[in-house]
């Protein structure tokens, strides 16, 4: 696991070493063990290393035998030993035992199609000195991030947005399409960042750029929902168990200790069950809980830990998180509305005290239909039989009702059908709500873009399988933009690597062959996965109601966070920015204080304003958080955490 960065100037203009080292410096948290750079004719690539495999020799950048091909790589390739054996048979000579070097030699043989042979999570850049060509690549599910920026004969790339902002004259201007997407969906879009002109490479994409030709992006993999109607339910269960066990084994390849996040939910518990070995050293597991019983899952996590004899660590999170909010702003890298980033940050901090690698249960809900919203959509599809005139009337009445009035959202939602209804259910601020939230100039910029246009254009229901269409949307959007972004940034903030075995692409491909009736059955979400875990996990874990990594933030906004958040969002600085309508901001605070659950709205606004202060208002983007955060965590530990249990 590393952080990577690069500068390529196609006209051969010199790249100074201090430029690439400045880019690497602001992502030192991604790789505290080492820094390496390669500087050539009009090019510089660099990396920060978190040593996981081949600790003594796996330094980067690394080249092929004659130094004509160079790579910087972030991630892990789980089948690298198998690939290495094949490459050695074809005459390739290795200098290290790292997975990184395998990619270099694979590129020599296959060029950009080398990605087809890789099994793992990755974002990398390969500089081919002979062709003066760069290859950028990102893994199939988007576990590892990659940003890039083309401007004035120059290509910049990096693992995060911050390094690109280190380069002189990169304009820090808001991308309004991304702003609108953020307030609708909690995250910025698949292809754009919050900064105008800085793009994201989407999952399962490669990008090739060379002198005289702009960057060309190509998709190299996709998941196809094609149900296997020949296999029986029991056969699918057995195949699922075998594939999960194989993936978990692969994801434990490491030269450093590996632990696991354990929430007490089905997915993380399944991973822990597959990792546990009765005759081996106890697995270290990590959980976080809350003082509020309605949000606390620690009893379930402790139950699973006891069953499998893990060396378990957990913490109870208190609402005094004000002093880490600015650090979250730095590490999240872009404004981010998912409040579960807070406990993810804290459990990562806990894990980092004991291990360098953790396995997580991310991806299970998208693969096997675990979200309650799938049940809701199934019920609401019955409304499609209502006459169009009735649904239209309901929508008209809903539109006329004042904001905040009960029933407004339901009536407007009832008027929609198919994918528009499904996506509407996941929308935080709707178009009419943004009209009141933003000042006229900002509103006009945002209104020019539909945050769901790409999702609607990609919506397909193969064979009438609406569930496959919904899952495909979530695998391609919600998963990489929200879940995986959160886990990557929050684990990397504490210099640990998170690996999600459920997102092994071969397991994903298998999950897409499970017929819809076995994914969602008789009101049971994740039916086939639950059956596969029956007899392995306690029934109380399998059958309990889905909880999610929820945070009691709405309550905190009525208490300990109220003063801080109001001071930020109702400040002169925020007012003078000219983006938010202060009357609407005040009204949202009042509604939340009266009991409306508006934590996501308030948190997204707070995250956005703090990001603007940190990255737009200053003349430089310098890294002060990593030094401060260690002092902050030591100082705040008694206040933030109520208990620490081993």
C-alpha positions in Angstrom: 0.0 0.0 0.0 1.4 3.4 -1.0 0.5 6.8 -2.2 1.7 7.7 -5.7 2.1 10.9 -7.7 3.6 12.0 -11.0 4.3 14.9 -13.3 4.7 14.6 -17.0 5.6 17.5 -19.3 5.3 16.4 -22.9 7.6 19.1 -24.3 10.4 17.8 -22.1 10.5 20.8 -19.8 12.4 20.0 -16.6 10.5 18.6 -13.6 12.3 19.6 -10.5 12.8 17.0 -7.8 11.3 19.3 -5.1 8.0 19.4 -7.1 7.5 15.6 -7.0 8.7 15.4 -3.4 6.1 18.2 -2.5 3.4 16.0 -4.0 4.6 13.0 -2.0 4.9 15.0 1.2 1.2 15.7 1.6 0.4 12.0 1.4 3.1 10.8 3.8 0.3 9.2 5.9 -0.4 6.8 3.1 3.2 5.5 3.3 5.3 6.5 6.3 8.0 3.8 5.8 9.8 5.2 2.7 9.8 7.7 -0.1 11.2 7.2 -3.6 11.2 9.2 -6.8 12.3 8.8 -10.4 13.2 11.9 -12.3 13.7 11.7 -16.1 13.4 13.9 -19.2 10.3 15.9 -18.6 8.9 13.4 -16.1 9.0 12.6 -12.4 7.1 9.9 -10.6 7.1 9.3 -6.8 5.6 7.3 -4.0 5.2 7.0 -0.3 5.5 3.4 0.9 3.7 1.4 3.5 5.7 -1.8 3.7 3.5 -4.9 3.5 5.3 -7.3 1.1 9.1 -7.8 0.7 9.8 -5.4 3.5 13.6 -5.1 2.8 13.6 -4.8 -1.0 10.2 -3.8 -2.3 11.1 -0.1 -2.8 9.6 2.1 -5.5 9.7 3.4 -8.2 11.0 0.2 -9.7 11.9 -0.6 -13.3 12.4 -3.5 -15.7 15.8 -5.0 -16.4 17.1 -2.2 -18.7 15.5 0.7 -16.9 13.2 1.7 -19.8 9.9 1.0 -18.0 9.2 2.5 -14.5 6.2 2.0 -12.2 4.7 3.5 -9.0 2.0 1.3 -7.5 -0.6 1.5 -4.8 -2.3 -1.6 -3.7 -1.8 -5.4 -3.5 -1.7 -8.1 -6.2 -2.9 -11.3 -4.6 -1.9 -13.6 -7.5 1.6 -12.1 -8.0 3.4 -15.3 -7.1 1.6 -17.3 -9.8 2.2 -14.5 -12.3 5.9 -14.3 -11.3 6.4 -18.0 -12.0 4.9 -17.6 -15.5 7.0 -14.6 -16.2 10.2 -16.3 -15.1 9.5 -19.1 -17.5 9.4 -16.5 -20.2 12.9 -15.2 -19.3 12.1 -12.3 -17.1 14.6 -11.6 -14.3 13.4 -10.3 -11.0 15.4 -8.2 -8.5 12.9 -8.3 -5.7 10.1 -10.5 -4.2 7.5 -7.7 -4.5 4.2 -7.8 -6.3 5.0 -4.4 -7.8 7.8 -5.7 -10.0 5.4 -8.4 -11.4 3.4 -5.6 -13.0 6.4 -4.1 -14.7 7.3 -7.4 -16.5 3.7 -8.2 -17.2 3.5 -4.8 -19.0 6.5 -5.7 -21.1 4.6 -8.7 -22.4 1.1 -7.4 -22.6 1.2 -3.6 -22.6 -1.9 -1.9 -21.2 -3.8 -5.3 -21.2 -1.6 -6.4 -18.3 -4.5 -5.4 -16.0 -6.5 -8.4 -17.3 -4.2 -10.7 -15.4 -4.2 -8.9 -12.1 -6.2 -10.1 -9.2 -6.2 -7.5 -6.4 -6.7 -3.9 -5.6 -4.5 -1.3 -7.4 -3.9 2.1 -8.8 -0.7 2.5 -10.7 1.2 4.5 -13.3 3.7 3.0 -15.7 6.1 5.3 -17.6 7.5 3.9 -20.8 10.6 5.9 -21.7 10.9 4.4 -25.2 7.4 5.4 -26.3 7.2 8.5 -24.0 3.9 7.1 -22.9 2.2 6.7 -19.5 -0.4 4.1 -18.5 -2.7 4.8 -15.6 -4.8 2.0 -14.2 -7.4 1.5 -11.5 -8.7 -1.8 -10.1 -12.1 -3.2 -11.1 -14.2 -2.2 -8.1 -12.5 1.1 -7.3 -10.9 0.1 -4.0 -7.8 2.3 -4.7 -8.2 5.9 -5.8 -6.5 7.8 -8.7 -6.8 11.4 -9.7 -5.4 13.2 -12.7 -5.3 16.6 -14.3 -4.4 17.6 -17.9 -3.4 21.2 -18.5 -1.0 23.1 -20.8 1.0 20.2 -22.1 1.3 18.6 -18.7 -0.3 15.6 -17.0 -0.4 15.3 -13.2 -1.7 12.3 -11.3 -1.9 11.2 -7.7 -3.6 8.9 -5.1 -5.4 11.9 -3.6 -6.4 15.4 -4.7 -4.0 17.2 -2.3 -0.8 16.4 -4.2 -2.1 17.9 -7.5 -2.8 21.2 -5.6 0.9 21.4 -4.7 1.9 22.2 -8.2 2.2 25.8 -9.1 -0.7 27.5 -10.9 -3.2 24.6 -10.5 -6.3 26.7 -10.2 -8.4 25.9 -7.1 -11.9 26.6 -8.3 -15.1 24.7 -7.3 -16.5 22.3 -9.9 -20.2 23.1 -9.6 -21.3 19.8 -11.1 -19.4 18.1 -8.3 -21.0 20.4 -5.7 -24.5 19.5 -6.8 -23.6 15.8 -6.9 -22.2 16.1 -3.3 -25.4 17.6 -1.9 -27.6 15.1 -3.7 -25.6 11.9 -3.0 -23.1 12.7 -0.2 -20.1 12.3 -2.5 -18.5 13.9 -5.7 -19.1 12.2 -9.1 -17.2 9.2 -10.6 -15.2 11.2 -13.1 -14.9 14.6 -11.5 -13.5 16.0 -8.3 -14.6 19.0 -6.2 -11.8 21.1 -8.0 -12.5 22.1 -11.5 -10.2 20.5 -14.0 -9.1 17.6 -11.7 -10.6 14.3 -12.7 -10.9 10.8 -11.2 -10.1 7.7 -13.1 -13.1 5.5 -12.8 -13.0 1.9 -11.5 -12.1 -0.8 -14.1 -10.5 1.8 -16.4 -7.1 2.3 -17.9 -5.9 5.6 -19.3 -3.1 6.0 -21.9 -1.4 9.3 -22.7 1.5 10.2 -24.9 3.2 13.2 -26.5 0.8 14.8 -29.0 -2.2 12.8 -27.9 -4.5 13.6 -25.0 -5.4 11.0 -22.4 -7.6 8.1 -23.7 -9.7 6.3 -21.1 -10.9 2.7 -21.7 -13.0 0.3 -19.7 -11.4 -3.1 -19.3 -13.9 -5.0 -17.1 -17.6 -5.0 -16.2 -19.9 -7.1 -14.1 -22.7 -8.9 -16.0 -25.7 -10.1 -14.1 -26.4 -13.4 -15.9 -28.3 -15.8 -13.6 -27.2 -19.4 -13.5 -30.5 -21.1 -13.7 -29.0 -24.6 -13.9 -27.4 -24.7 -10.4 -29.5 -25.6 -7.4 -29.7 -23.5 -4.3 -27.5 -25.9 -2.4 -24.9 -25.9 -5.2 -24.8 -22.1 -5.1 -24.3 -22.1 -1.4 -21.4 -24.5 -1.6 -19.8 -22.6 -4.4 -20.2 -19.4 -2.4 -18.5 -20.8 0.6 -15.6 -22.1 -1.5 -15.1 -18.8 -3.3 -15.3 -16.8 -0.1 -12.8 -19.0 1.7 -10.4 -18.7 -1.3 -10.7 -14.9 -1.4 -10.1 -14.6 2.3 -7.0 -16.8 2.1 -5.6 -14.7 -0.8 -6.3 -11.4 1.1 -4.1 -12.6 4.0 -1.0 -12.6 1.8 1.3 -10.3 3.8 4.7 -10.1 5.4 3.2 -8.2 8.4 0.4 -9.0 10.8 -3.2 -9.0 9.5 -6.2 -8.2 11.6 -9.9 -7.6 10.9 -12.6 -5.0 11.4 -15.5 -6.5 13.2 -18.8 -4.7 13.5 -20.9 -7.6 14.5 -22.8 -7.5 11.3 -23.1 -10.5 8.9 -20.3 -9.4 6.4 -17.5 -8.6 8.8 -18.4 -11.6 11.0 -18.2 -13.9 8.0 -14.7 -12.6 7.2 -13.6 -13.2 10.8 -15.0 -16.7 10.7 -13.1 -17.5 7.5 -9.9 -16.0 8.9 -10.0 -17.8 12.2 -7.8 -20.9 12.7 -8.3 -22.9 15.9 -4.7 -24.1 15.8 -3.1 -20.7 14.9 -2.3 -17.4 16.7 -5.5 -15.6 17.8 -6.7 -13.1 15.2 -6.8 -9.5 16.3 -10.2 -7.9 15.7 -11.3 -4.3 16.2 -14.7 -2.7 16.9 -16.2 0.6 17.8 -19.4 1.4 19.6 -21.5 4.3 21.0 -22.8 5.3 24.4 -26.2 5.5 22.8 -27.7 2.0 23.0 -29.8 2.6 19.8 -26.6 2.8 17.8 -24.3 0.4 19.6 -23.4 -2.9 18.1 -20.6 -3.9 20.4 -22.5 -6.7 22.1 -22.7 -8.5 18.7 -19.1 -7.9 17.9 -18.0 -9.2 21.2 -20.2 -12.3 20.7 -18.5 -13.1 17.4 -15.1 -12.4 18.9 -15.8 -14.8 21.8 -17.0 -17.5 19.4 -13.9 -17.5 17.3 -11.5 -16.7 20.1 -10.1 -13.5 18.7 -7.8 -11.1 20.4 -10.5 -8.4 20.5 -10.2 -4.6 21.0 -13.0 -2.2 21.1 -13.8 1.4 22.0 -16.9 3.4 22.9 -17.1 6.7 21.0 -18.3 9.8 22.8 -19.7 12.9 21.0 -16.7 15.1 21.8 -15.2 14.8 18.3 -15.0 18.5 17.6 -11.3 18.6 17.8 -10.8 15.9 15.2 -13.2 17.4 12.6 -10.4 19.5 10.9 -8.2 16.4 10.7 -11.1 14.5 9.0 -11.3 17.4 6.5 -7.6 16.9 5.6 -7.7 13.2 5.3 -11.0 12.9 3.5 -9.4 15.0 0.8 -12.8 16.2 -0.6 -16.1 17.2 1.1 -17.9 14.0 2.1 -21.3 13.6 3.6 -21.2 10.0 5.0 -21.1 10.5 8.8 -19.8 6.9 9.3 -16.4 8.3 8.3 -16.1 9.3 12.0 -16.2 5.8 13.5 -14.2 4.4 10.6 -11.5 7.0 11.4 -11.5 6.0 15.1 -11.6 2.2 14.6 -8.7 2.6 12.1 -6.7 4.5 14.8 -7.4 1.7 17.2 -6.3 -1.0 14.7 -3.1 0.9 13.8 -1.9 0.4 17.3 -1.7 -3.3 16.7 -1.5 -4.3 13.0 -0.6 -2.9 9.6 -3.3 -4.7 7.6 -7.0 -5.2 8.3 -9.6 -7.2 6.3 -13.1 -5.7 6.1 -16.6 -6.8 5.1 -17.2 -4.1 2.6 -19.2 -5.0 -0.5 -21.5 -7.7 0.8 -24.7 -5.6 0.6 -24.0 -4.6 -3.0 -23.1 -8.1 -4.1 -25.9 -10.1 -2.4 -28.7 -7.5 -2.1 -28.4 -6.7 1.6 -29.8 -3.2 1.8 -33.3 -2.6 3.1 -33.8 -0.2 0.2 -34.1 -3.2 -2.1 -37.1 -4.4 -0.1 -38.6 -0.9 -0.3 -38.2 -0.7 -4.0 -39.8 -4.1 -4.4 -42.8 -2.9 -2.5 -43.0 0.4 -4.2 -43.0 -1.2 -7.7 -46.6 -2.1 -6.9 -47.3 1.7 -7.2 -46.4 1.5 -10.9 -49.9 -0.1 -11.4 -51.6 3.1 -10.2 -53.0 5.2 -13.0 -50.5 7.8 -14.2 -53.0 10.6 -13.5 -53.2 9.7 -9.8 -49.4 9.5 -9.4 -49.0 12.9 -11.3 -51.6 14.5 -9.0 -49.8 13.2 -5.9 -46.5 14.7 -7.2 -48.2 18.0 -7.9 -49.6 18.2 -4.3 -46.3 17.2 -2.9 -44.5 20.0 -4.8 -47.0 22.6 -3.4 -46.4 21.6 0.2 -43.9 23.6 2.2 -40.4 22.3 2.9 -40.3 20.2 6.0 -44.0 19.3 6.0 -44.7 15.7 6.7 -45.8 13.7 3.6 -44.2 16.1 1.1 -41.4 13.6 0.2 -43.7 10.6 0.1 -46.2 12.2 -2.4 -43.4 13.5 -4.6 -41.8 10.0 -4.5 -45.1 8.3 -5.3 -45.2 10.3 -8.6 -42.0 8.7 -9.8 -41.5 5.3 -11.4 -38.7 2.8 -12.1 -35.1 4.0 -11.7 -36.1 7.6 -11.0 -37.9 6.4 -7.9 -35.1 4.2 -6.8 -32.5 7.0 -7.2 -34.8 9.6 -5.6 -34.9 7.4 -2.4 -31.1 7.9 -2.1 -31.2 11.7 -2.7 -30.4 13.9 0.2 -31.2 17.4 -1.2 -33.6 17.4 -4.1 -33.6 20.1 -6.8 -36.3 22.2 -5.1 -34.5 21.9 -1.7 -31.3 23.0 -3.3 -33.1 26.1 -4.6 -33.7 27.2 -1.1 -30.3 26.0 0.3 -28.1 27.9 -2.2 -27.7 31.5 -3.1 -28.9 32.4 -6.6 -25.5 32.4 -8.4 -24.5 29.1 -6.9 -27.9 27.7 -7.5 -27.8 28.5 -11.2 -24.4 26.8 -11.6 -25.7 23.6 -9.8 -29.0 23.5 -11.6 -27.3 23.1 -14.9 -26.4 19.5 -14.1 -28.5 16.5 -13.1 -26.6 14.4 -10.5 -28.4 11.3 -11.6 -28.1 11.6 -15.4 -25.3 9.0 -15.7 -27.1 6.6 -13.5 -30.3 6.9 -15.5 -28.5 6.5 -18.8 -26.7 3.3 -17.5 -29.9 1.7 -16.0 -30.6 -1.6 -17.6 -33.0 -4.3 -16.4 -31.7 -7.6 -18.0 -34.7 -9.9 -18.4 -36.8 -7.6 -16.3 -34.5 -8.0 -13.3 -34.8 -4.6 -11.6 -32.8 -5.9 -8.6 -29.8 -6.5 -10.9 -30.1 -3.0 -12.2 -30.2 -1.5 -8.7 -27.3 -3.6 -7.6 -25.3 -2.7 -10.7 -25.9 1.0 -10.0 -24.7 0.6 -6.4 -21.6 -1.5 -7.3 -20.6 1.2 -9.8 -21.5 4.3 -7.9 -22.4 4.1 -4.2 -19.7 1.5 -3.5 -16.7 3.3 -5.0 -17.8 6.9 -4.4 -18.9 6.4 -0.8 -18.0 3.2 1.0 -14.6 2.5 -0.6 -13.6 6.2 -0.5 -14.4 6.4 3.2 -12.5 3.2 4.1 -9.5 4.1 2.0 -9.1 7.7 3.4 -9.8 6.8 7.0 -7.5 3.7 7.2 -4.7 5.6 5.3 -5.1 8.4 7.8 -3.6 6.0 10.3 -1.2 4.3 7.8 -3.0 0.9 7.7 -4.2 -1.0 4.7 -7.8 -2.2 4.4 -8.5 -5.2 2.2 -12.1 -6.2 1.3 -12.2 -10.0 0.4 -15.9 -9.8 -0.7 -14.7 -7.5 -3.6 -12.4 -10.0 -5.2 -13.5 -9.7 -8.8 -13.9 -13.4 -9.2 -16.2 -13.5 -6.2 -18.1 -10.5 -7.7 -18.5 -12.3 -11.0 -19.9 -15.4 -9.2 -22.3 -13.3 -7.2 -23.7 -11.8 -10.4 -24.7 -15.4 -11.5 -26.9 -15.9 -8.4 -30.6 -15.6 -9.6 -32.6 -12.8 -8.1 -34.9 -15.1 -6.2 -31.8 -16.3 -4.1 -30.5 -12.8 -3.5 -33.8 -11.4 -2.2 -36.3 -14.1 -1.1 -39.7 -13.7 0.8 -38.6 -10.4 2.4 -35.2 -11.7 3.3 -32.2 -9.7 2.1 -29.0 -11.3 1.3 -30.7 -14.7 1.3 -28.0 -16.8 -0.3 -25.2 -15.3 1.8 -27.1 -15.9 5.0 -27.7 -19.5 4.1 -24.0 -20.0 3.3 -23.1 -18.7 6.7 -25.7 -20.8 8.5 -23.9 -23.2 10.8 -20.7 -21.1 10.6 -22.0 -18.0 12.4 -24.5 -17.9 15.3 -28.1 -17.6 14.2 -28.4 -14.5 16.3 -25.9 -12.7 14.1 -27.4 -14.0 10.8 -31.0 -13.2 11.7 -30.7 -9.9 13.5 -32.0 -6.7 11.9 -29.5 -4.9 9.7 -28.0 -1.9 11.5 -25.4 -0.2 9.3 -22.6 1.9 10.6 -24.9 4.6 11.9 -23.7 7.5 14.0 -26.0 9.3 16.5 -24.9 12.6 14.9 -28.4 14.2 14.8 -28.4 14.0 18.6 -24.9 15.3 18.8 -25.9 18.3 16.7 -28.5 19.0 19.4 -25.8 18.9 22.1 -22.0 18.9 22.0 -21.7 19.7 18.3 -24.3 22.4 18.2 -22.2 25.3 19.1 -19.2 24.3 17.0 -21.3 23.6 13.9 -23.4 26.8 14.2 -20.2 28.9 14.7 -18.9 27.5 11.4 -22.0 27.5 9.2 -23.5 30.8 10.4 -20.1 32.6 10.5 -19.2 35.7 8.6 -16.7 33.6 6.6 -19.4 31.2 5.4 -21.9 34.0 4.8 -19.3 36.0 2.7 -18.5 32.9 0.6 -21.9 33.5 -0.9 -22.9 29.9 -1.4 -25.4 29.0 1.3 -28.7 30.8 2.1 -28.2 31.6 5.8 -31.9 31.5 6.5 -32.2 27.9 5.2 -29.1 26.9 7.2 -30.7 28.4 10.4 -34.0 26.6 9.6 -32.2 23.2 9.2 -30.6 23.7 12.6 -33.9 24.5 14.1 -35.7 21.5 12.5 -32.9 19.2 13.8 -33.2 20.7 17.2 -37.0 19.9 17.2 -36.3 16.2 16.5 -36.0 16.0 12.7 -33.0 13.7 11.8 -31.0 16.1 9.6 -27.5 14.9 10.5 -26.5 14.0 6.9 -27.6 17.5 5.7 -25.8 19.4 8.4 -22.7 17.2 8.3 -22.4 17.6 4.5 -22.7 21.4 4.8 -20.1 21.4 7.6 -17.7 19.2 5.7 -18.1 21.4 2.6 -17.4 24.7 4.5 -14.4 23.2 6.4 -13.0 21.9 3.1 -13.4 25.3 1.5 -11.5 26.9 4.4 -8.8 24.3 4.3 -8.2 24.0 0.6 -9.6 27.1 -1.1 -9.1 30.0 1.3 -5.4 29.6 1.9 -2.6 30.4 -0.6 -1.0 27.0 -0.1 -2.1 23.5 0.8 0.5 22.4 3.3 0.5 19.3 5.4 0.0 20.2 9.1 -2.6 17.5 10.0 -0.3 14.5 10.4 1.8 16.1 13.1 -1.1 17.6 14.9 -3.4 14.5 14.8 -1.0 12.4 16.8 -0.9 15.0 19.5 -4.6 15.5 19.3 -5.4 11.8 19.6 -3.2 11.4 22.7 -4.7 14.5 24.3 -8.3 13.6 23.5 -8.3 9.9 24.2 -10.0 10.1 27.6 -12.7 12.5 26.3 -13.5 10.8 23.1 -13.4 7.2 24.3 -15.4 6.1 27.3 -13.9 2.6 27.6 -11.2 0.5 26.0 -11.8 -3.2 26.3 -9.4 -5.9 25.3 
